[in-house]
Amino acid sequence: MSIYVLQSGEAVLECDMEYGEGKEITCVVSGVSRECVEEAVKRTGYGGYMTLEGSRLYISTSIFRAGKTPGELIKELATLLRLC
Protein backbone atom coordinates (compact mmCIF):
# COMPACT_ATOMS: atom_id res chain seq x y z
CA MET A 1 0.00 0.00 0.00
CA SER A 2 1.27 3.44 -0.94
CA ILE A 3 -0.38 6.24 1.05
CA TYR A 4 -0.14 9.86 -0.09
CA VAL A 5 -1.08 12.39 2.62
CA LEU A 6 -1.71 16.08 1.98
CA GLN A 7 -2.78 18.71 4.46
CA SER A 8 -4.04 22.00 3.12
CA GLY A 9 -5.49 24.39 5.67
CA GLU A 10 -8.00 22.35 7.67
CA ALA A 11 -8.38 19.71 4.94
CA VAL A 12 -6.51 16.42 5.08
CA LEU A 13 -6.45 13.97 2.17
CA GLU A 14 -5.12 10.44 2.70
CA CYS A 15 -4.98 8.63 -0.63
CA ASP A 16 -4.10 5.04 -1.43
CA MET A 17 -2.04 5.55 -4.59
CA GLU A 18 -1.58 1.85 -5.30
CA TYR A 19 -3.74 1.36 -8.36
CA GLY A 20 -3.89 -0.69 -11.51
CA GLU A 21 -6.06 -1.29 -14.53
CA GLY A 22 -9.68 -0.81 -13.52
CA LYS A 23 -8.84 0.04 -9.90
CA GLU A 24 -9.68 3.43 -8.44
CA ILE A 25 -7.59 5.64 -6.19
CA THR A 26 -9.32 5.96 -2.82
CA CYS A 27 -8.92 9.09 -0.70
CA VAL A 28 -10.27 9.76 2.77
CA VAL A 29 -11.05 13.46 3.15
CA SER A 30 -11.34 15.00 6.62
CA GLY A 31 -11.35 18.43 8.23
CA VAL A 32 -13.82 20.04 5.80
CA SER A 33 -17.53 19.71 5.05
CA ARG A 34 -18.95 17.45 2.37
CA GLU A 35 -20.29 20.54 0.61
CA CYS A 36 -16.77 21.95 0.44
CA VAL A 37 -15.47 18.73 -1.13
CA GLU A 38 -18.35 18.65 -3.62
CA GLU A 39 -17.63 22.24 -4.66
CA ALA A 40 -13.89 21.55 -5.02
CA VAL A 41 -14.62 18.50 -7.20
CA LYS A 42 -16.86 20.63 -9.46
CA ARG A 43 -14.26 23.39 -9.73
CA THR A 44 -11.59 21.00 -11.03
CA GLY A 45 -13.60 20.31 -14.17
CA TYR A 46 -12.88 16.59 -13.73
CA GLY A 47 -15.93 15.70 -11.64
CA GLY A 48 -16.88 12.93 -14.05
CA TYR A 49 -13.79 11.01 -12.94
CA MET A 50 -14.54 11.30 -9.21
CA THR A 51 -17.19 9.87 -6.90
CA LEU A 52 -17.79 11.02 -3.34
CA GLU A 53 -19.27 8.49 -0.88
CA GLY A 54 -19.31 9.72 2.69
CA SER A 55 -15.77 10.80 3.54
CA ARG A 56 -14.27 8.71 0.72
CA LEU A 57 -13.41 10.17 -2.65
CA TYR A 58 -12.82 7.72 -5.48
CA ILE A 59 -10.76 8.81 -8.48
CA SER A 60 -11.02 6.71 -11.62
CA THR A 61 -7.75 5.73 -13.28
CA SER A 62 -9.37 6.72 -16.57
CA ILE A 63 -8.30 10.25 -15.60
CA PHE A 64 -5.07 9.46 -17.47
CA ARG A 65 -7.02 9.56 -20.74
CA ALA A 66 -8.06 13.13 -19.89
CA GLY A 67 -4.38 14.12 -19.73
CA LYS A 68 -4.21 14.37 -15.96
CA THR A 69 -2.50 12.18 -13.38
CA PRO A 70 -4.22 11.28 -10.10
CA GLY A 71 -1.44 13.03 -8.17
CA GLU A 72 -1.97 16.26 -10.09
CA LEU A 73 -5.69 16.10 -9.45
CA ILE A 74 -5.20 15.45 -5.72
CA LYS A 75 -2.86 18.45 -5.43
CA GLU A 76 -5.41 20.61 -7.25
CA LEU A 77 -8.15 19.41 -4.89
CA ALA A 78 -5.99 20.18 -1.86
CA THR A 79 -5.50 23.75 -3.09
CA LEU A 80 -9.25 24.20 -3.67
CA LEU A 81 -10.12 22.69 -0.27
CA ARG A 82 -7.93 25.30 1.40
CA LEU A 83 -10.40 27.95 0.20
CA CYS A 84 -13.28 26.51 2.25
Solvent accessible surface area in square Angstrom, and as a share of the most:
residue,aa,sasa,rsa
1,M,172,0.77
2,S,58,0.38
3,I,87,0.44
4,Y,65,0.25
5,V,88,0.50
6,L,43,0.21
7,Q,133,0.59
8,S,6,0.04
9,G,47,0.45
10,E,137,0.61
11,A,0,0.00
12,V,37,0.21
13,L,1,0.00
14,E,86,0.38
15,C,0,0.00
16,D,33,0.17
17,M,39,0.17
18,E,88,0.40
19,Y,83,0.32
20,G,34,0.33
21,E,181,0.81
22,G,72,0.69
23,K,100,0.42
24,E,77,0.35
25,I,0,0.00
26,T,32,0.19
27,C,0,0.00
28,V,54,0.31
29,V,10,0.06
30,S,56,0.36
31,G,56,0.54
32,V,36,0.20
33,S,61,0.39
34,R,108,0.40
35,E,118,0.53
36,C,12,0.07
37,V,6,0.03
38,E,67,0.30
39,E,89,0.40
40,A,2,0.01
41,V,18,0.10
42,K,143,0.61
43,R,138,0.50
44,T,11,0.07
45,G,66,0.63
46,Y,53,0.20
47,G,29,0.28
48,G,84,0.81
49,Y,67,0.25
50,M,15,0.07
51,T,67,0.39
52,L,29,0.15
53,E,104,0.47
54,G,55,0.52
55,S,62,0.40
56,R,109,0.40
57,L,1,0.01
58,Y,50,0.19
59,I,0,0.00
60,S,28,0.18
61,T,24,0.14
62,S,26,0.17
63,I,0,0.00
64,F,91,0.38
65,R,203,0.74
66,A,38,0.30
67,G,68,0.65
68,K,38,0.16
69,T,58,0.34
70,P,1,0.01
71,G,16,0.16
72,E,86,0.39
73,L,0,0.00
74,I,0,0.00
75,K,114,0.48
76,E,53,0.24
77,L,2,0.01
78,A,5,0.04
79,T,72,0.42
80,L,28,0.14
81,L,5,0.02
82,R,144,0.52
83,L,119,0.59
84,C,96,0.57
